């Protein structure tokens, strides 16, 4: 069963103050992170989504 996840990409860079959040429909949190990385790469090609090491994943109960 698919759930809605919020994936927050956190940055350790001083010029980035807020995390980037993506809301994803996925079967588990691992799929949610992978889909969020793909979406981030499409929406912002200047961000190397594969090199982001730190992210927070929360499953939303809707």
N, CA and C atoms as a LAMMPS dump frame, in Angstrom:
ITEM: TIMESTEP
0
ITEM: NUMBER OF ATOMS
186
ITEM: BOX BOUNDS ff ff ff
-5.0000000000000000e+02 5.0000000000000000e+02
-5.0000000000000000e+02 5.0000000000000000e+02
-5.0000000000000000e+02 5.0000000000000000e+02
ITEM: ATOMS id mol type element x y z
1 1 1 N 0.841 -1.177 0
2 1 2 C 0 0 0
3 1 3 C 0.892 1.248 0
4 2 1 N 0.603 2.171 -0.845
5 2 2 C 1.398 3.391 -0.956
6 2 3 C 1.003 4.397 0.123
7 3 1 N 1.988 5.149 0.558
8 3 2 C 1.792 6.193 1.56
9 3 3 C 2.393 7.493 1.029
10 4 1 N 1.991 8.594 1.625
11 4 2 C 2.569 9.891 1.291
12 4 3 C 3.73 10.14 2.257
13 5 1 N 4.883 10.472 1.688
14 5 2 C 6.079 10.763 2.477
15 5 3 C 6.521 12.195 2.193
16 6 1 N 7.057 12.83 3.213
17 6 2 C 7.751 14.103 3.034
18 6 3 C 9.236 13.806 3.141
19 7 1 N 9.968 14.157 2.11
20 7 2 C 11.415 13.975 2.107
21 7 3 C 12.038 15.366 2.158
22 8 1 N 12.845 15.603 3.207
23 8 2 C 13.548 16.878 3.352
24 8 3 C 15.022 16.645 3.076
25 9 1 N 15.548 17.355 2.109
26 9 2 C 16.976 17.31 1.827
27 9 3 C 17.629 18.427 2.626
28 10 1 N 18.554 18.044 3.495
29 10 2 C 19.22 18.995 4.382
30 10 3 C 20.611 19.291 3.84
31 11 1 N 21.002 20.55 3.924
32 11 2 C 22.284 20.98 3.379
33 11 3 C 23.16 21.519 4.486
34 12 1 N 24.44 21.255 4.38
35 12 2 C 25.414 21.745 5.351
36 12 3 C 26.114 23 4.847
37 13 1 N 25.631 23.555 3.767
38 13 2 C 26.248 24.745 3.177
39 13 3 C 25.699 26.008 3.837
40 14 1 N 26.545 26.988 4.09
41 14 2 C 26.089 28.211 4.753
42 14 3 C 25.141 29.064 3.908
43 15 1 N 25.192 28.949 2.581
44 15 2 C 24.339 29.774 1.728
45 15 3 C 22.934 29.188 1.56
46 16 1 N 22.701 27.985 2.073
47 16 2 C 21.383 27.362 1.988
48 16 3 C 20.802 27.321 3.398
49 17 1 N 19.734 28.059 3.621
50 17 2 C 19.196 28.156 4.971
51 17 3 C 18.062 27.175 5.245
52 18 1 N 17.286 26.834 4.244
53 18 2 C 16.128 25.973 4.457
54 18 3 C 16.291 24.653 3.704
55 19 1 N 15.749 23.578 4.263
56 19 2 C 15.774 22.313 3.53
57 19 3 C 14.824 22.353 2.339
58 20 1 N 15.079 21.519 1.376
59 20 2 C 14.179 21.374 0.235
60 20 3 C 13.248 20.214 0.546
61 21 1 N 11.943 20.452 0.472
62 21 2 C 10.947 19.427 0.802
63 21 3 C 10.226 18.958 -0.459
64 22 1 N 10.04 17.651 -0.535
65 22 2 C 9.279 17.031 -1.623
66 22 3 C 8.259 16.081 -1.005
67 23 1 N 7.038 16.132 -1.498
68 23 2 C 5.989 15.212 -1.057
69 23 3 C 5.851 14.139 -2.123
70 24 1 N 5.978 12.881 -1.686
71 24 2 C 6.091 11.758 -2.605
72 24 3 C 5.108 10.659 -2.21
73 25 1 N 4.492 10.05 -3.202
74 25 2 C 3.653 8.872 -2.99
75 25 3 C 4.5 7.648 -3.33
76 26 1 N 4.739 6.79 -2.317
77 26 2 C 5.613 5.635 -2.52
78 26 3 C 5.205 4.491 -1.599
79 27 1 N 5.743 3.308 -1.901
80 27 2 C 5.448 2.126 -1.095
81 27 3 C 6.234 2.096 0.216
82 28 1 N 7.463 2.617 0.199
83 28 2 C 8.266 2.652 1.427
84 28 3 C 9.184 3.866 1.397
85 29 1 N 9.9 4.091 2.493
86 29 2 C 10.714 5.303 2.598
87 29 3 C 11.906 5.293 1.655
88 30 1 N 12.424 4.106 1.331
89 30 2 C 13.562 4.031 0.421
90 30 3 C 13.161 4.446 -0.995
91 31 1 N 11.99 3.992 -1.417
92 31 2 C 11.47 4.404 -2.716
93 31 3 C 11.159 5.898 -2.718
94 32 1 N 10.663 6.408 -1.595
95 32 2 C 10.351 7.833 -1.492
96 32 3 C 11.597 8.687 -1.674
97 33 1 N 12.706 8.28 -1.069
98 33 2 C 13.954 9.033 -1.215
99 33 3 C 14.436 8.99 -2.655
100 34 1 N 14.383 7.832 -3.276
101 34 2 C 14.829 7.704 -4.668
102 34 3 C 13.975 8.562 -5.604
103 35 1 N 12.663 8.523 -5.429
104 35 2 C 11.773 9.329 -6.271
105 35 3 C 11.956 10.823 -6.014
106 36 1 N 12.18 11.183 -4.767
107 36 2 C 12.403 12.599 -4.437
108 36 3 C 13.7 13.101 -5.063
109 37 1 N 14.735 12.266 -5.071
110 37 2 C 16.004 12.65 -5.725
111 37 3 C 15.794 12.864 -7.228
112 38 1 N 15.029 11.977 -7.849
113 38 2 C 14.756 12.118 -9.278
114 38 3 C 13.961 13.388 -9.562
115 39 1 N 12.97 13.662 -8.727
116 39 2 C 12.163 14.871 -8.9
117 39 3 C 13 16.129 -8.7
118 40 1 N 13.846 16.131 -7.682
119 40 2 C 14.718 17.275 -7.436
120 40 3 C 15.66 17.499 -8.609
121 41 1 N 16.194 16.437 -9.167
122 41 2 C 17.098 16.563 -10.318
123 41 3 C 16.387 17.148 -11.53
124 42 1 N 15.118 16.799 -11.713
125 42 2 C 14.346 17.352 -12.836
126 42 3 C 13.982 18.821 -12.614
127 43 1 N 13.589 19.152 -11.394
128 43 2 C 13.118 20.503 -11.114
129 43 3 C 14.253 21.505 -10.955
130 44 1 N 15.397 21.059 -10.443
131 44 2 C 16.521 21.966 -10.227
132 44 3 C 17.812 21.284 -10.667
133 45 1 N 18.166 21.411 -11.944
134 45 2 C 19.344 20.706 -12.457
135 45 3 C 20.663 21.224 -11.881
136 46 1 N 20.66 22.358 -11.184
137 46 2 C 21.884 22.883 -10.591
138 46 3 C 22.232 22.181 -9.28
139 47 1 N 21.277 21.467 -8.698
140 47 2 C 21.511 20.717 -7.466
141 47 3 C 21.845 19.283 -7.838
142 48 1 N 22.957 18.798 -7.348
143 48 2 C 23.339 17.408 -7.596
144 48 3 C 22.668 16.539 -6.533
145 49 1 N 21.482 16.047 -6.84
146 49 2 C 20.656 15.334 -5.867
147 49 3 C 21.292 14.033 -5.402
148 50 1 N 22.134 13.436 -6.218
149 50 2 C 22.767 12.172 -5.835
150 50 3 C 23.86 12.368 -4.784
151 51 1 N 24.351 13.577 -4.638
152 51 2 C 25.433 13.839 -3.685
153 51 3 C 24.926 14.331 -2.332
154 52 1 N 23.631 14.475 -2.17
155 52 2 C 23.079 14.907 -0.887
156 52 3 C 23.065 13.705 0.049
157 53 1 N 23.798 13.822 1.15
158 53 2 C 23.936 12.706 2.076
159 53 3 C 22.887 12.7 3.184
160 54 1 N 22.357 13.839 3.506
161 54 2 C 21.488 13.949 4.67
162 54 3 C 20.062 14.286 4.25
163 55 1 N 19.134 13.432 4.629
164 55 2 C 17.733 13.714 4.356
165 55 3 C 16.878 13.161 5.495
166 56 1 N 15.725 13.746 5.656
167 56 2 C 14.777 13.338 6.697
168 56 3 C 13.522 12.863 5.977
169 57 1 N 13.023 11.696 6.357
170 57 2 C 11.843 11.12 5.716
171 57 3 C 10.749 10.928 6.779
172 58 1 N 9.569 11.448 6.503
173 58 2 C 8.432 11.319 7.416
174 58 3 C 7.249 10.803 6.649
175 59 1 N 6.628 9.747 7.158
176 59 2 C 5.402 9.23 6.526
177 59 3 C 4.214 9.974 7.09
178 60 1 N 3.396 10.509 6.192
179 60 2 C 2.205 11.252 6.589
180 60 3 C 1.016 10.322 6.629
181 61 1 N 0.297 10.337 7.719
182 61 2 C -0.931 9.56 7.821
183 61 3 C -2.101 10.45 7.454
184 62 1 N -2.629 10.224 6.258
185 62 2 C -3.69 11.069 5.747
186 62 3 C -5.02 10.357 5.853
